[in-house]
Amino acid sequence: MTNLEKWKELSAILDESEAYGRAIGKMQFDMECCASEEGIDQAGADMAVLGRHVYELTHSERYQQLLCELYDDGEGLSHVQKKAIEHLHDSWLRTKNISSELSYEMDLAANKAYGDWLQAKKAADFSLFRDAFAANIDYCRQSIALRDRRYPTPYAACLDDFEKGGSEEQLDAFFAALKARIVPLIARIRAEGKPIRTDFLSRPVPIPQQEAMSRYLLELEGLRRSALVLMTTEHPFTDHYGPHDVRVTTHYYENNFISNVFSTLHEGGHALFMQNEPESYYTDHAADNMTSAMHECISRFYENIIGRSEAFLSFVAPTLRAYSGDTFADVSDRELYEAVNVAEPGLIRMEADELTYCLHIMVRYELEKAFVNGEITVDEVPALWKEKYRAYLGVDVPDDARGCLQDVHWTGGAGAYGYFPSYALGNAYGAQILRTMQKDFDVYAAVRAGELTKIRDWLSEHVFSIASLTTPDEWIRAITGEGLNVYYYLDYLEEKFTRLYALP
């Protein structure tokens, strides 16, 4: 049997397992966007049943035989097919010792956790989520212990899963560098920064107008409307079921129109990645293998580096005023730019300004590293969250809903831990990519003219086209010519906020 014949047989198995995976994804989307409260548990159980079929397909003897043979000898396969085999083999190594029964239990636990989290957040009561949370952490440790590969700590395995080659040592140094520059800059702003007007940000804007603005922003970013769905959920996210079915969610607040603007830009960045990977990657089962930080790089890039720039806000301000019914008619473009960039430590990560955002991530990184490694218990999480928010951001957390229950991420089951650092890494990647992009064209001149498709096309050629075929280090080096350099991001922040606040 030739390698191409083996690939064809393996590909048929993958076609079937991916069809089940898309069905599960659509049920998950339904559960998070429009399922009734009473229907969530049933949806979770149904998803677990389908997940068992995926497990059986990807853990059959024939699947394993074909995968391992092609991994050992890929002669005759294309570069994309070889990369697909590498990713599939890596995934198989992580899960090959997990039994079908344990996999099913883990799926049930993760799906139950989402429903429990919704109730707990609604009641602002961590105890309602506590048991599901503890169960998922236990499953995380169990699944890592079953791997053939040994890691220094369980959390080291989580980081490597999300960011190939990532480590606690790397992230400890990364966050130390951020803290060393960001905390003093915040102190300078508090002591010497000029006052910035923000009173208009809480003016009410009807939800239908906010939705219309969201659709405008998604099209402005360069998304194909015919391959896009926009809905609402408790915690915004974006998912896709192939390049022709991308689904963006947001959350509207009548008295916080600006929140939705940046949530939409963020999720639109994810959607751009999904719509613009080469279609052949989907055919050859190599798509969607970029790391979380690569993905968050693009969403944070559009939300902040583009979306919060003076060039973008100058361009979009007339449309924003029109969609809001002239609610902001008395607000100048400059006042709008300054207001949406105010650096003010707060409670909620998703509402955080660009400067303090990474401090929110540090809290989550330190906590999940501690509870996954067994250094703290789940019962300690709410109090430690409050302590760290007081220490890092100088704010008091009034309740669990605005504390450790604010994010959906820790409901995601055994594979949920290790994602949060991706946001901060993504910020740093974005600033480094901007520096390279500016060598090819005037980025902010294009933004000021509303030509955001120019940015999309550059990213498609240099960023999206290689992400699923490279490690994070290979990826950023191919784009910028060097490894991750956090100082480009720190210089970007310092320059922007020094000018914004007219610091001496």
N, C-alpha and C positions, 0 to 999 in steps of 0.2 A: 504494500500500500504506500503510495507516494505521500509526501508531506502535504501537497495540495489536496489530496483526497482526505487526509486526516483533518485538515483545516475545514473542508467542506462539511464533514460529519460533525465536527465540534461546533461549527457555526450554526448548524441546524438546532443543536441542543441550546445554544445561546439565544437563538431567535425565540425559542419557546419560553425559556426562563425570563428573558427580557419582556416578553408579552405579559407574563404574570407580574413582573415587577412594575410595569406601567399600570396594570390594573390595581395593584396595591397602592401605587402612588396616587391614582385618581380617587381611590377610596379615602386615603389619608387627606387629600385636598378637600374632599366633601366633608369629612369629619371635622376639619378645622375651620371650614367656611360656612357651611349651611346645614349640617346635621342637627337634629333636635338634641337637647340635653339628654333625653331618655334613650336616644338612639346611639350614643357614643360608644357604650360598652359593646353593643352588638357589632358595630362597625369594626371595633378593635378585634373582636373575636373572628370576624370574617377575614380580616386582613391576616391574622395569624394562620388561618387555614391555608390561604393562598401562599403565605410565606413558607409553609411546610412543603408545598409543591416545588417552589424554587430551590429549597434545600435539597430535596430528593434529586432534582435534575442536576444540580451542580456538585453533588457528592456521590453520584453513581460511580461504579467501578469504571465504566467505559469513559465517562467524562474525565475522571482523574487520569486514566491511562493516556488518552489523547492529549490532554493538557501537558502532562509531564514529558511525554515523548517529543512534543513540539517545543517545549521549553528547552530540552536538552539538545535538540537539533531542529533549527528553524530554516534550514536551507530551502530556498525556493519560495519562501514567504516574502511578502513586501515588508518594507520598513514599518509601516503602520500595523500590519498584522503581527509582526514580531513584538512591537510595543504592547499590543493588546494581550498577547500571550504573557508577557512579563507582568502586566497588571493583574491578569486573571490568576496567574500562578501565585503572586504575592497575596492576593485575597484568599486563595485556597489554603495557603500555608497558615493564615490567621485562623481559619475556621475548620480545618480538616478534622480536628480532634473533638469538635463539638457534636454531640449526638443530635439526631433529629428531635428527640424529646426535649433536650435542653434548649435547642434553637427555638422550638415552639413555645416553651415556657418563657424564654426571654422576650419573644415577640408579644406575648400576652401581657407580660409585666410592663413593657414599654407603652403599649397601647392603653393599659389601665392608668398608667402614670399621667398621661395627658388629661384624661377626664378628672382625675383627682386634683391635678394642678389647677384646672379651671375653677373647680369648686373652692379650693383653698385660696386662690387669688381673689375670688369674688368675696369670700368671707374674711380675707386678710388674716388667715389662720394657718400657719405652717404645719400644725399638727395633722391637718387633713391630708397633707401631701407626704408627711414624714415616712410612713411605712412603705409607700410605693417608691419613694426616693431611695430609702435604705436598701430595698430589694434590688433595684437597678444597679446600685453601686456594688452590691454583693455579686450580682451576675457579671458585672464588668471584671471584677477580680477573678472570678471563676474562669471566664473565657480566656483571660490572659494567661492564667496558670496552666491551661491546657495546651498552650502553644509549645512547639518544639524549641523555638528561639527563646533564650533567656534575656531578660532586661534588668537593668539596675533596680528599677522600681516599676510597679504597675503603671504609674502615670507616664513614665518614659515610653511605654508601649503605646499609650493613647496619643502622645505627641507624634510619635513616628507614624501612626496610622493617618493622622491628619496632615502632617508636614513631613514627607519622607526625609529622613536624616535629622529631624528636629530632636532637641534634647532639652532637659531641664537646665543644664549648664548654659546652653546657648540663650535660652529665654531669660534666665536670671540676669545674664550680662546685658541683654537687650533692654529689659525693663529697668535695670539700674541706670543705663544711659539715658533713657527717657525721663526717669524721675529726676536725675541730676540737672537736667536743663528745664524741664517743664515746671517743676515746683517753684524754683526761684523766679521764673517768668511770671507765674501767677501772682506771686508776692509783689513783684514790681508793678503789675497792673493794679492791684488793690491799693498800693501805696501812692502811685504816681500817675496812673492812667486817667485820661480825661473821661468825664461822664458821657454815657451814650444813651440816647433816648430809646426806650423800648415799650412805652405805654400802649402803642397801637397794635402790638402783637397779639393781644387777647381780644381784639374786636371780633364779634361773631360774623361768620360767613356761612350761609346755608350749605348743607351737605351736597345738594345737586350741583351747585357751582364748584364745590371742591372736587367733585368727581370729574366734572368737565375739564377742570384745570389739570387733573391727573392724566387724563387721556391726551391732552395737548402736550404735556411734558414727555410722556412716553414716546409719542411720535416725533417730538423735537430731538430726542436722543438718537433717533434713527431706527426704532423698532418697527417691524412689519405688523401692521394692524391685523392683517388677515391670519396671522399665526400667534395671536396674543389674546389673553383673557385677563380682565381686571375685576377683582372681587375684594371683599373686606374680611378681616379676621381679627381675633384678639391680639395676636402678635404677628405683624407683617412678615411675609416670607415670599420667595419665588421658587417655583418648581417647573419642570418640563418633562414631557413625554415624547422626546424627539424634537428636532429643530422646528417642527411645524405646529407644535402645541406647547406654548410657553405660557405659564400662568403666574400673574403678579397679584399680590394682595397688599392692601394698605389698611389703615384705620383712621377714620375721620373723627376729628374733635371740632365741634362747632366754634369753640372759642380759641382754637389753636390751628388756624389755617396753615400757618407756616410749617408746622409739624408734618402735615401731610405732603407738602411740597417736597421736603427733603426725604421723607420716607419713600415717596414715589420715585425720586431720582435715584435713590439707593437701590431699590428693588429693580428699577429699570436697568441699572448697571449689570446686575446678575442676569437679567433677561437678554441683554445684548451678548453676553458671553454664550448663552445657550442658543441663541438664534444664529450665531456667526461662527461656530466651530465648523470646519470643513465637513460637508455631508458624508464624504467617504469614511470619516471616522466612525459615524453611526453604522454604516454598512459593515465595516470591519470590526465592530465591537470595541473600538478604542476611545470613543467619545466620553466626555464627562469624567475624565481621569485626572483633571487638574486638581491641585490641592485646594484646601479651603482658603488659605491665604491668597492664592492666585485669584480666586473668585472674589474674595472680599476686597482685594486690591482694586478691582474695577468698580464695584459698588460704592466703595468709599471715595474713589476717584471722582465719580460723577456727583456724589452727594456733596463733597467738600471742595476738592481742588477745582472742579468746574462749577458746581452748583452754588457754592458760597463765595465765588469770585466776584469782584466788582464788575467785571466784563459781562458775566452771565446775568447778574441781577439788573444791570443797566438794560440789557436786551429784553429780559422777560418782564420787567416792571410794568410796562403798559398793558400787557396781556393779563398780568396778575390783577391789576386795578380793574380791568374790564370784567374778568370772571368773578371778582368779589363785589361787583356792583358799586364800584368806586368807594368801597369801604376805606381804602388807603389813598384816596385822592389827595389828601393833604400831606402825604409822606413823600419826600424826595427820594431819588434813586440812591443817593449817598446815605440818607438816613436808613433806608431799607437795608443796604449793605452792612452798615455798622450794627444794626439791631440783630440781624441774623447771625452775626459773628461775635456777639457778646461772650466774653469768657467769664463764666460765673458758675462755680461748682454747684451741682444740684444732686438730686436723688436718682434720677432715671437715666440709665445708659442711653436709651434710644433718643432722648431729648438733649443729650449732652452736647456742649459746644465742641468745636474741633480741637481746642487746646486741652481741655480737661478729660476728653474722652478716654484716653489711654489709662488714666488713673482708675476709671471704672473697670477696665479690663484687668488691671493689676489685681484688684480685689478678687475678681472671679478666678484668675489664674492661681493666686496663692491659696484660695479656699479649695478649689477642686484638686489641686495638687495634694493638699493636706488630707482631704477626705478619701480620695482614691488610694493614697498610700497608707491609709489607716492611721494617720497621725492625729486626726480628730474624729469625733463621731458626728453623725448627722444632727444630733440634738444640739451640738455646739454651733452649727452653721448660722442660725439667725442672730445670735449674740455676737459672734465674731464678725459677721457682715456689718453690724452696726458699729463695732469697734473700728474696723478698717475704714469705713466711710467717714467716721469722725477724724481718724488719724490722717488719711490721705486727701480728703476733700473738705474737711471741716464742716460737715453737715450732720444733723441728727436724723436718723431714720425713724419715722413715727410708727410704722407698722410693717408687717411682713409683705403686704401687697406691693409696697414701694421699696421693700427690702429684697430679701433673697428669693421672693416669688415673682419678681417682675419679669424675668426672662423665661421663655419656653424651653430653652436648650437642655436643661437638666432632666427634662421628661423623656428624652430621646432614647432611653434604654442603655444597654451595656456599652454601646458605641458613642455615647453622647459627650463624653468628657475629653477635653483637649481641644475643643473647637474655639473657645473664646480667644486664645492668643492670636488666632488667625486674623481677627479684626485689627489688632495693633500691627502685626506684621504687614497686613495689607496696606495700612496707612503708609508705612515706610516704603514698601514697594512702589506705591503710587507716586510718591514724591520723586523717587529715583527715575521712574519711567517718564514723568513729566519733563525732567531735565533732558532726557534723551530725545523725546518727541519735539521739544522746542528747537533742537538742532535742525530738524527737517522742515518745520514751518512755524509761523507765529501763532501759537495755540490760542492765546487770548484775543488776538485779532479775529480769528475764526469764530470764537465764542461770541464776541461782541457783535458780530454780523449774523449770529444765529446759525452758523454753518457747522453744527455739531456732527453732521455725517462725515465731515472731514476727519474728525477724531475717531469716529467709529471705524472708518476705513483704514486708518493707520493702525489701530489696535487689531483689526482683523488680520492685517498682513504680518505684524510684528509680534503680537501677543497671543491672540486667540488661536492662531494657526499652529503653534508649537506647544501650548500648555499641556495637553493631554499626553504628549510624547516625551516630556522632560521632567526631571526632578526640579524642585524649587531653585536649587543653586544653578543647574544647567539653564533653566528658563530665564532667570534674571541676568545671567551672564550673556546669554544669546541676545537679549534685548538691549542691554546697556553696556556690555563690555566688562563688567565687574560684578563681584558678588554683592550680596545685600550690604548696603552702607546706610546705617540708621541716621548718620549725620546730615544727609541731604534732607531728610524729613525734619530734623530738629532745626536746621538752618531755615527751612521753609516756614516753620511755625514762628521762629523768632523774628524773621523779617516781616512776616504778615502782621503779627500782633504788636510789634514795636511801632509800626506805621499806623495801624488801626487806632491804637491808644495814644499816639503821639508821645511815646516814652522818650525820655532824654537819652 
